[in-house]
Structure formats: structure tokens, C-alpha cells
């Protein structure tokens, strides 16, 4: 018996420890921040002599990223009003040439883009918009282009650093011009700022008081702090507008400090919950990320969430996901690659895997990737695993980055062009070639001959690579035993129909919209559904949602592989009327588009009782909006408006809940909301406020001890008859009939059980002693409408006394031992062969006697618990 149990235990433990392989993720950003400023690349001045070595180092660096399935680089091109590229406005950086204002032997940004694109890696130009000089750098001046010579009036200087003054329109225009110069000259995929705005140490209000006072004299009404933040906001707006007018496919984003909007007052301005943590940037560098994302003046956020999961990483990441979803923008978490992993530091190989998994959980809302700071640390960091050194990059590839991934598609911009399949697709020896299409990329798939091509839907495990040029060298491992397909990937990351080598494309079947079609009302948890008919084969779909019937104002552009989609997952919707259509494509089948449908969109809400209802019954029925079949509803009721603790919760497959007796207190204000889930989509209704009617409880009546002068054991509970109305039951147990505070047990019971914990589990003050006599009494605490939040109390129950006896947990037959005979007795009790001992037989203490108690008893006998 013992041998069998041990084997069973080992099997259970193995089952607990086994972590299934993570599902392959096709769409997520996997990036690194890379800078010469932190000695990534270039690692020093580029000279004619070392140029070949510098180029080779870049190639090896990019090979390392590619082989580990990374897909983006945030490359520092402007750190301190200097240039790591060929700038029309500012001097070359000394970090790439050795001397500020002198050109390096080759343009590092141009070379990096060319080599990155050969490997299918995207490149974002990383710009510090205002930072001019640190204290140690002085004011530069080595170049005639330095602003200390050309525009000293632009500089805002304190003891910590010097920045360009964000309050000057000329500075704002210069930042726009610099960014336009970059994206015009270079084929970069994105533009990103980090968290340098006003002086980092908290710019004194005296620095720009003259400029602010001039603003006030002209009729301005903002505080100086708000004015500073708005100066930054206007610059962000103008850069975004320039990008959209110059190269609209270039993604523009910002990597702010990790915590934004922790102030309830600021959060309320944007209609969001406050962030966990503390927001230092709002009043120190006058950075307000919520302004940018709520106004739609950025495409993505890359907040610097530089904590681990034992700190605030999880809560902050989840908060950002909700922000991304609400405002229909991408969020990429900037993760911190520590310099080294040390025992006890809470940084480990598994920590980095867990961070990715938490990010992916937040992907259900608005988080779509990770960007590690910095490349050099990501490249070199290692940890110990089973006594052996393991590289972080390899561990991430093995556990979470197992296949290549495409960057997330831009869901809020309507592309200026759609595409069919490639043309002229052929294989020459071990090179795939096809006709060039302007300004797109291509995704190359390798499908094993063993796979039925009818099942192919561009799954991530078949991605061989992304290319910016219309050819692909087949790696040796794929030169035999594989079929190939290629798709067009536009610069907004939308993927089009795959063409198989040797196939002739035809048009896909036309999708037919099923629901909603003619303006039917829907909620967040209804499906948009369509069909391409039976026999259509495996299709990929693009769902497009618009605000207008002319389809000119697009809300969302979502690529899918199934013929329905939960409306809650469509980003950017608010209550109102929308228009939608679906395009379908498949293997060797180019796009066909449905007719236009219409729906009226509403949010999940509590429908009954009405908000601010008073005099509510203690057993009310609460209903919420009906969603699609299969929705699970969870009712949450709390005595506090932030739902920090729940007074009652229940789940149901129907949008209706009848509250049982004893769950609610009389004369109390409850905040009520419903959380609903359909598949992976989850929504939360707004809260309503309800007030229950006064129900005044009477003096508690005993259940246990049933009479005075009895024996209670360590497995017993003191219990009272349930009553409607009380907020809680207060029970006192003492060895003295005067119930002195310092030596008495005083318990507050508000879980609806009207009973104390098992007496043997009481610890600390009031712990009971075997063989001793004790006294017990209880009273109810309750609210009334008239007395508000001030608790009222009934009189105490009459005092009863008992003798306390310690018994062995599991000693069912009361023979002083716990062994297999107790198992037999317990089974006989469950089967009704012998009378139940309700106290001794409830081994797990859950108030029920069943097979779980048998399991708990066996574990006690085996020493497992």
C-alpha cells in the first residue's frame, strides 16, 4: 500500500512540475535596444583601418539575433543632438567617429539597416528628442553645428544636464525636421523616442519661468507643469503628423518610464484605473504618456518595465495591456537584461521566461512583445541551470521564442494598397525567386513533404524567414523534403495570400456575413461571424471595421484564421454604430471581399437592479447584458468602490444571479459589477451602487456548544444559528468569564459560516490548552441606513462554558492512533454503514464529508501532510 502511494505521489509531483511546450506565437515583437552610447555597436570609433572588422561585428551580431528568432532593433541614432547617421542638421557623434563633427569611415545606420533587412529584421531609429549634453560633457562645441554656437538660446541648462527647451516652437520644429531627415534618407521601419524630455533631475520652474510668464500674459491658463507637459505633447503630435505624411508605414512610438498615471486624479482624466507603482515622470520630466496614447499621436508604447515578477512587473504589464486595448495601440514591454544573475536576486533564466508568459497573457488585451535593454547584455547574459551555464538567448529560444515571429500588424491604419499573391515564383537550384513588388516584404514558408498542404494556413512553425528582396537562399537543411510558399507582407505588417511553388493562383470564395448584418444590437461578447461555404478549404481572413458606411474611417484591421471573432477583441470600439467586412484568402487563392455589414455596439452592463437602488432585498436577483452562448459570467460585489476585497462573488453560465441567504448584510452599500468571459476575451462592466434594506439581527443563538458544561475538541468549531442582516459575527473565547482582552480569542466571522475556525487551529493570543475550561460568547455587528458606516452591535449571547480536549486529526475511531482502520471507519461513514461523526470525519475541514476526506486521511497516514 505504501509503495503504491509513493509511486502515485511521484506521478502527481511529476504532473505538477511538467510544463507543456508553449504554443508558437506568430505575431509579437521581439526586439533589443542597441546603442554605441552603451558600447553595443559600433563599439568605438569607425576608422578606415577597423571598418572591415566593424562590419563583420555587425553581421555576427545580426546573425545572433536572427538565429534566436528576434525580429526588431531599436538603434540609437541621436543621443545628445549628435548623429550616428548622416544628418543634415547636427554633427556626427564622437562615439562613431572619435571626434564630434567628423564623419566615420562608413555610415553605421545605413549599414545596419541593409544587413538587418537581409535577415528580415526590422530597424527602428531611436532618438532622444531634447537631450543635448550631460554635466560631464559640458556644452560640446567641437563642431560648428553644435547648438551652443548656432542656437544657444535653445538650451535649458541646470547642474545635471542640458536639454533643448521644449517650450520653444523653433525647438519643436527642429525635432520634427531631424526626424523627417532620418525617415526620408533611410529605409527604417520605425521611429522611437525614449524617456528624456525635460531635465531628468526635475527641472526647476525658474529655468523657463520667463517663457511661461509670456505664455500667461498672452492669455494662457495652464499651470506651469501642465504647460510643460503640453509642450512635449505638441512635439509628439507634430512628429507623428510628419511621419504619417512622409512615410505612413513607419511606426512612431515612445519608450517612457515604466509607470505612468499612478495618480487617481490623472487616471480619472483619461477614464482608466491608476497604474500600480509610482509615476515619477509626470512631475519630474513632465512626460504624460496617457496624453499621447489617448490622442492617438503614437503607434506604440514601449514602457521601461525594469522590474521582475517579485516586484511590480506583473501588475504594471497587465495595466499597460488594458491601456493598449482601450486606446487601440500596441504596447511592447521594454524588459531589463540585468548585468548578471546572482543567487537570491530574483533574476534567473526562468524569470525571463515568466516575463514573456505574463506579457503574452496581457497580449489578450494590448501588449504585443518585448524589447530588451540592452543588446550587449541580452547577448552575453547567462545563468546556472542544473549546475551548468546556460545563455539567456538560448534559453528564451528553447522555451518561448521557438519559431520565428512576424511583428504585429497595425490595426488602426488602412493601408493605401492591398495585394494578391506573388508572381513569377520559381526555384533555381537552391534559390527561390519571384517578381519584385514595390515597398513590401515577403514571408517564406517551408512545409515538410509529410504535411498535407490542405492543412497549411501560414502557421508560424513553417516560417523560414522574412525578406525585403524578392529572393531567398534555401538553407542546406531545407533543400530536400520540403515544399515552399511565399506571401507578401506589406509595411503595415499585413500578410496576403500564400502562393505555393509551381501553383497557379485563383480567387478565394467570397465571404458571406452571418451576424450581425443589418444593424443588429450587439455586446462586447457577441461574435462577428461569417462563412466562405463548405469546401472552401483553409482560409485566412482580414476583418475590417469602420465608423462610416463609405468605409473611409477605419477603426480596426485584424488578420485571423477562423471565421468568427469576439467583438471585445476588436480594438478601439466605443458604443455606437459600425460597419464591417471580411476578406478571405488561402493557399494559392488571392483575396475576395464580402459585402458590408452593420452592427450597433453596446458594452456589458448590470441591467437590474438599477443603479442607486435603495431598500434592496438581501436575496435579490441581479442581471446583466446577455452575450453569446458559451459566455461565463462572474458577479462581484464589494463594500468598497475599488473592489479591493469582495463581499460576495458567484459564477454562472446565464446572465442572472440570485443572491443566497446570509450573503449580504442589511443597511449596507454594495458596489456591483460583472466580469464576463467568452473564449479568451474578457470584459468588465462598469460598477453600480446598491443599498440593502435595514435588517436588524437579534442576539446570536448557539449551535455549538449546544449546552453549557460540555466537551469541545480541537476539531470542533463554535457555531451560531445563521441570521439575515449582520455584517459579521464577533466571537470571544477565554479561560476567564470576564473575557480579558490580552488573553482572549476574539474572532470576526464574515464568510457566511457563522462558525469559528477549528479550535485547534487558533494560534497566538487566545490559543487553547488541553484539559482547560473555557467560556464563550458572541454578538452580531450590523449596519443601518441611519447610522451609515458606523457599526452597531446586538447584545452578547449568554455565556457558555466547555472543556477543551485535543484529539488527533484523522483519529476517526477515537483509539488514540491514526492508521488504516480509521480509513475503513471513514469509508463506512461515507457509505452510511455507521453513523457519521461530523467533527472527526471532516478531515479537510471544508464542512462536507466525502472522498476528499479519504484522500486527506491517507496523506496524513503517509506523512504527506
Secondary structure, 3 states (H helix, E strand, C coil): CHHHHHHHHHHHHHHHHCCCCCCCCCECEEEEEECHHHCCCCCCCCCCCCHHHHHHHHHHHHHHHHHCCCCEEEEEEECCCCECCCCCCCCECHHHHCCCCCCCCCCHHHHHHHHHHHCCCEEEEEECCCEEEEHHHCCCCCCCCCHHHHCHHHEEECCCEEEECCCCHHHHHHHHHHHHHHHHHCCCCEEEECCCCCCCCCCCCCCCHHHHHHHHHCCCCCCHHHHHHHHHHHHHHHHHHHHHHHCCCCEEEECCECCCCCCHHHHHHHCCCCCCCCCCHHHHCCCCHHHHHHHCCCCEECCECCCCCCCCHHHHHHHHHHHHHHHCCEEEEEEECCCCCCCCCCCCHHHHHHHHHHHHHHCCCCEEEEEEECHHHHHHCEEEECCEEEEHHHHHHHHCCCCCCECCCCCCCCCCCCCCCCCCCEEECCEEECCCCCCEEEEEEEEECCCCHHHCCCCHHHEEEEECCCEEECCHHHCCCEEEEEEEEECCCCECCCEECCCCCEECCCCEEEECCEEEEECCCCEEEEECCCCCCCEEEEEEEECCCCCCCEEEEEEECCCEEEHHHCCCCCCEEEEEEEEEEECCEEEEECCCEEEEECCCCEEECCCCEEEECCCCEEEECCCCCCCEEEEEEECCCCCCCCCEEEEECCCEEECCCCCCECCCEEEEEEEEEECCEEEECCCEEEEECCCCCCCCCEEECCCCCEEEECCCCCEECCCCECCEEEEEEECCCCCCHHHCEEEEECCCCCECCCHHHCCCCCCCCCCCEEEEEEEEEECCCCCCCCCEECCCCCCEEEEEECCCCCCCCCCCCCCHHHHHHHHHHHHCCCCCCCCCCCCCCCCCCCHHHHHHHHHHHHCCC
